[in-house]
Amino acid sequence: MNQVSTICICGAGTMGSGITQVAAQHGYKAIQFDVNDQMLEKSRAGIEKNLDFLIGKGKLDADQKQQILDRIVFTGNLADCKADVVIEAIIENKQAKIDLFNQLAAINNSATIFATNTSSISINDIASGVKEPSSVAGMHFFNPAPLMKLVEVVKGNATSQAVMDVLVDLSKKMGKTPVVCKDAPGFIVNRVARHYYLEAMKLVEMGVADVQTVDAVMEASGFKMGPFKLMDLIGMDINYGVSNIVWEALGKPERLTPSPLQKAKVDAGELGRKTGKGFYQY
């Protein structure tokens, strides 16, 4: 396969914005697409703010900042999305991802790779609806993408080895640590992390400890962020959605039953940092 020079990132939310910044910082032309102009402007402002922070830390200068910004194209026009690799970071909806990939396949060449940043939807399910399933793989970044080193590179049943090789190499060139895994509910991290969240919420539901205490204990034991602070950062809707997908995909085992405490937060619109309130007030 050809060397990657252009990456199209679809979705200008937190993850899409972060991945766009990472790509541009590491020398790639980054095309960021979103149907919402306000989201694109918010992404642009967020990236500039992050780069200014790096300048303040002495890790960038003004010229380097401008060079990074010059490598980014912000667009609401799907026809602009021609790239060597497409990374989608849109809503967690299987059909929406399939439809997007098929639209993009029609304007790209046969060598284009389609990577999904999904945290929980089956790569096989997405690939099965795409014209060329061998070109589809998972490339799951973690929030915040500019800081978190890990990337899960997920192989579907139809994913070609050549595609996997390109994505592993791309991850490394973007300064990340790729971990290869096969398609499975929750992949590696979200499968293991379910217990971190669910058991924490169970302790609170049972009255064993409060939110602040659980977070403090977990952080004192070596975790960078307690489970409740982390859920607030990720977004309650996203975290609860992943819990449901993993639970259902594994046959609804009792140990992974989604928490009614978190469902109540989602129903109340208390989604965490992005709404100003979750388990904590912001």
C-alpha positions in Angstrom: 0.0 0.0 0.0 1.1 3.6 -0.6 2.5 5.7 2.2 -0.1 7.7 4.1 0.1 11.4 3.6 -3.5 12.5 3.9 -5.9 11.5 6.7 -9.6 12.4 6.7 -11.2 12.6 10.2 -15.0 12.5 10.2 -16.7 14.1 13.2 -15.6 17.3 14.9 -16.5 16.3 18.5 -14.0 15.8 21.3 -12.5 12.6 19.7 -12.5 13.8 16.1 -10.9 17.1 17.1 -8.2 15.4 19.2 -7.3 12.9 16.4 -7.2 15.8 13.9 -4.7 17.7 16.1 -2.5 14.6 16.5 -2.5 13.9 12.8 -1.5 17.5 11.9 1.1 17.7 14.6 2.8 14.6 13.2 3.1 16.0 9.7 -0.1 14.7 8.0 -2.5 16.7 6.0 -5.7 16.4 8.0 -9.1 16.9 6.5 -11.7 17.3 9.3 -15.3 16.8 8.1 -18.5 17.5 10.0 -22.0 18.5 8.8 -22.3 21.0 11.6 -20.3 24.2 11.0 -20.5 25.2 14.6 -18.8 22.0 15.6 -16.0 22.6 13.1 -15.5 26.1 14.5 -15.5 24.7 18.0 -12.9 22.1 16.9 -10.7 24.8 15.3 -10.8 26.9 18.4 -10.1 23.9 20.6 -7.0 22.9 18.6 -5.7 26.4 18.6 -6.1 26.6 22.4 -4.3 23.3 22.8 -1.4 24.4 20.6 -1.2 27.7 22.5 -0.9 25.7 25.7 2.0 23.7 24.1 3.7 27.1 23.2 3.3 28.2 26.8 5.0 25.0 27.9 7.9 25.6 25.5 7.0 22.5 23.4 6.1 24.5 20.3 6.8 27.9 18.8 4.5 30.2 16.9 5.8 29.1 13.5 5.3 25.5 14.3 1.7 26.2 15.5 1.0 27.9 12.2 2.4 25.0 10.2 0.2 22.6 12.1 -2.9 24.7 11.5 -2.0 25.0 7.8 -2.1 21.2 7.4 -5.7 21.1 8.6 -8.7 21.6 6.3 -12.0 22.1 8.0 -14.9 21.2 5.7 -18.6 20.5 5.7 -18.4 19.2 2.1 -18.2 15.5 1.8 -16.6 15.8 -1.7 -13.5 17.2 0.0 -13.0 14.0 2.0 -10.4 12.3 -0.3 -7.6 10.7 1.7 -5.4 7.7 2.1 -7.0 6.8 5.4 -10.4 7.8 6.7 -10.9 7.8 10.5 -14.6 8.2 11.5 -15.4 9.5 15.0 -19.1 10.2 14.5 -22.1 9.0 16.7 -22.1 5.5 18.0 -24.6 4.2 15.5 -23.7 1.3 13.3 -25.8 2.3 10.3 -24.6 5.9 10.4 -21.0 4.6 10.2 -21.8 2.2 7.4 -23.6 4.9 5.4 -20.7 7.3 5.8 -18.1 4.7 4.7 -20.1 3.8 1.6 -20.5 7.5 0.7 -16.8 8.0 1.1 -15.9 4.9 -0.8 -17.7 6.3 -3.8 -15.4 9.3 -4.0 -12.1 7.6 -3.0 -9.9 5.1 -4.7 -9.8 1.4 -3.9 -6.7 1.7 -1.8 -8.3 4.0 0.8 -8.5 2.5 4.3 -11.6 3.0 6.4 -10.9 3.0 10.1 -13.6 3.4 12.8 -12.9 5.0 16.2 -15.9 3.1 17.7 -15.3 2.0 21.3 -17.8 -0.8 21.2 -19.6 -1.5 17.9 -18.5 -4.7 16.2 -16.0 -4.1 13.4 -17.5 -7.1 11.6 -20.9 -5.6 11.8 -19.7 -2.4 10.3 -17.6 -4.1 7.6 -20.4 -6.4 6.6 -22.4 -3.4 5.3 -19.4 -1.8 3.4 -18.7 -2.5 -0.2 -15.1 -3.6 0.4 -15.0 -5.1 4.0 -11.3 -5.9 3.7 -10.5 -2.1 3.9 -12.3 -1.7 7.2 -10.7 -1.9 10.6 -10.9 -0.4 14.1 -8.6 2.4 15.2 -9.7 3.2 18.7 -8.1 6.3 20.3 -8.6 7.3 23.9 -9.7 10.6 25.3 -8.0 13.0 25.3 -6.4 11.8 22.0 -3.5 14.3 22.0 -2.3 13.0 25.4 -3.3 9.3 25.6 -0.7 7.0 24.0 -2.8 3.9 23.5 -4.6 3.0 20.2 -6.4 -0.3 19.8 -6.1 -1.5 16.2 -8.9 -3.9 15.7 -9.0 -6.6 13.0 -12.3 -7.7 11.7 -12.8 -11.2 10.1 -12.4 -9.6 6.6 -9.8 -7.0 7.4 -6.7 -7.5 5.2 -3.3 -7.8 6.8 -2.0 -5.0 4.6 -4.6 -2.7 6.1 -3.6 -3.7 9.7 0.1 -3.2 8.9 -0.6 0.4 7.6 -2.7 1.3 10.7 -0.2 -0.1 13.1 2.6 1.9 11.3 0.4 5.0 11.2 -0.3 4.8 14.9 3.4 4.7 15.7 4.1 7.6 13.4 1.4 9.6 15.2 3.3 9.0 18.4 1.0 6.3 19.7 1.4 2.8 21.1 -0.7 0.5 19.0 -2.2 -2.7 20.5 -3.6 -5.2 18.0 -6.7 -7.2 18.8 -9.4 -9.2 17.1 -13.0 -7.9 17.0 -14.7 -8.7 20.3 -17.3 -7.0 22.5 -15.6 -3.9 24.0 -12.2 -4.9 22.4 -9.7 -5.0 25.3 -9.9 -1.8 27.2 -13.6 -1.3 27.4 -14.2 -4.9 28.2 -11.8 -4.8 31.2 -12.9 -1.3 32.2 -16.6 -2.3 32.6 -15.8 -3.6 36.1 -14.0 -0.4 37.1 -17.1 1.6 36.4 -19.8 -0.9 37.3 -18.4 -2.1 40.6 -17.7 1.6 41.6 -21.4 2.5 41.0 -22.5 -0.7 42.8 -20.6 0.4 45.9 -22.4 3.8 45.8 -25.8 2.2 45.2 -25.3 -0.1 48.2 -24.3 2.8 50.4 -20.8 1.4 51.1 -19.1 4.6 50.1 -19.8 7.9 48.3 -18.6 9.0 44.9 -15.8 11.2 46.2 -14.4 8.4 48.5 -14.4 5.8 45.7 -12.5 8.2 43.4 -10.0 9.2 46.1 -9.3 5.6 47.0 -8.7 4.5 43.4 -6.5 7.5 42.7 -4.5 6.9 45.9 -4.0 3.3 44.7 -2.4 4.4 41.5 -5.2 5.2 39.0 -4.7 8.6 37.3 -8.5 9.2 37.5 -11.2 7.7 39.7 -14.1 5.9 37.9 -16.6 8.7 38.5 -14.3 11.5 37.3 -13.5 9.4 34.3 -17.2 8.8 33.5 -17.8 12.5 33.7 -14.9 13.1 31.3 -15.9 10.4 28.8 -19.6 11.5 28.9 -22.3 9.5 30.6 -24.2 8.8 27.4 -21.2 7.3 25.7 -20.1 5.3 28.8 -23.6 4.0 29.4 -24.0 3.2 25.7 -20.8 1.1 25.7 -21.9 -0.7 28.8 -25.2 -1.7 27.1 -23.5 -2.8 23.9 -20.9 -5.0 25.7 -23.6 -6.4 28.0 -25.9 -7.4 25.2 -23.1 -8.7 22.9 -22.0 -11.1 25.7 -25.5 -12.4 26.3 -26.5 -10.1 29.2 -24.4 -11.6 32.0 -25.5 -10.4 35.4 -22.0 -9.2 36.3 -22.1 -6.7 33.5 -25.6 -5.4 33.9 -25.6 -1.6 33.2 -26.0 0.6 36.3 -29.4 2.2 37.1 -27.5 5.0 38.8 -25.8 5.8 35.5 -29.1 5.4 33.5 -30.7 8.0 35.8 -27.9 10.4 35.0 -28.4 9.9 31.3 -32.2 10.3 31.6 -31.7 13.6 33.5 -29.3 14.9 30.9 -26.5 15.0 33.5 -23.8 13.7 31.1 -20.7 15.0 32.8 -18.2 17.8 31.8 -19.9 18.5 28.5 -23.2 19.4 30.2 -21.7 21.0 33.3 -23.0 18.3 35.6 -22.5 14.5 36.0 -21.4 12.8 39.2 -19.7 16.2 39.9 -20.6 19.8 39.2 -18.5 21.7 36.6 
